Amino acid sequence: MTQLYSALRPLIFLLDPEVAHSIIIKFLRLGFFVPEKTKYDPILKTDLWGKTFLSPLGLAAGFDKNAEAVPAMLGQGFSFVEVGSITPQKQIGNVKPRLFRLVNDRAVINRMGFNNDGHRTILTRIRKLRQQKVQGLIGINLGKNKNGRDPFSDYAEGIRLFAEYADYLVINISSPNTPGVRALQAKENLDRLLSHAKNALSEIAAQCRPPPLLLKISPDLTDSEKADIVEVILKHQVDGVIASNTTVSRPSSLQKRFQSEAGGLSGKPLFGPSTKLLGDFYKLTNGKVPLIGVGGISSGADAYDKIRAGASLVQLYSALIYDGPKIACRINRELAEFLRKDGFTRVSQAVGLG
Ligand SMILES: Cc1cc2nc3c(=O)[nH]c(=O)nc-3n(C[C@H](O)[C@H](O)[C@H](O)COP(=O)(O)O)c2cc1C
């Protein structure tokens, strides 16, 4: 796949970004790109939540919203793929255009608005995937419908349906493109949401071992909002935090024509703010809550910085658009070199060292 992508890249960049993305997903779904068998360096092996991640690097939510390309992407050097965000009902999302490449900034702005096939259709695909023997782990990222009546039951319903099939579940309350989602980060809302979520998990405990429950947060939180979130996640014993989603802020360095484009900014300009948030959460939780670092990673050095700031695992999306699928194996290789150079034998030894 990597050679084919490199050859097609100039053509892909001539297309509208969303059209290009749909074509790539179609090819991946049809098995057009046969995954190369990834060999993982043993130093990258990471044990977390009773699971073995062959590398700490995963594919972030949003690339494969509908679980159409999981085996193909697991074959590219991502040890885990996060599917979603998935909402109870199918949604078409916001009006187009809603996805923008900021090539000079190595960034992306999106205001997709949770376009996805909905719980039932995606659940069928995930069940099928579970019958296949795929090398790697699958996270399921849950969202809420734009016009849903009750956001708390949207998430709880997703937990009940997907718990049996997920290596981990994510409550995404940080997407800037669906009204009301980020308000769920406020203390009282979050407390209520996590009570619902934990109840849903205990309901299914008789059928299956509940998977770890993670919260995905925004890089635009104030210090007092961060402290509130930490208090609530410790109270409800949330298993992990993903830092972070896209930002609504616009650094002054950004190309002028995109400064006022609405939506979430990701890629290179997000690296600093999301790594700061990650470090803040590592300190506020005394390193006791496993963190997934995401935002602006495009090299082994970036991944290593996230790990040293407190991430047990890392993810990326935007850099895949610019560098293509070869990026995962490159990051794995570079990260292994950094770990060895600093005398570590396992990723976990570097977590939070600063
Ligand atoms: C086009 C696009 C769609 C996304 N959709 C979702 C989503 O549905 N749910 C979610 O939790 N994050 C979503 N994200 C955010 C990514 O998972 C990730 O948190 C963010 O892009 C930062 O990582 P990056 O800089 O490596 O892209 C999306 C990102 C992009 C670029």
The ligand as an ORCA input file, in Angstrom:
! r2SCAN-3c Opt
* xyz 0 1
  C     -11.263     14.831      9.634
  C     -11.194     14.529     11.110
  C     -12.264     13.909     11.712
  C     -12.218     13.596     13.081
  N     -13.277     12.955     13.663
  C     -13.206     12.613     14.966
  C     -14.274     11.894     15.585
  O     -15.260     11.541     14.952
  N     -14.157     11.615     16.903
  C     -13.061     11.962     17.646
  O     -12.998     11.653     18.841
  N     -12.034     12.629     17.082
  C     -12.084     12.957     15.766
  N     -11.037     13.638     15.199
  C      -9.898     14.066     16.050
  C      -8.715     13.094     15.989
  O      -9.069     11.836     16.503
  C      -7.530     13.637     16.805
  O      -7.914     13.737     18.146
  C      -7.071     15.013     16.313
  O      -7.158     15.102     14.921
  C      -5.637     15.319     16.750
  O      -4.729     14.396     16.195
  P      -3.842     14.736     14.869
  O      -3.228     16.085     15.083
  O      -2.854     13.627     14.782
  O      -4.820     14.729     13.741
  C     -11.070     13.949     13.831
  C      -9.992     14.565     13.213
  C     -10.042     14.856     11.863
  C      -8.856     15.530     11.210
*
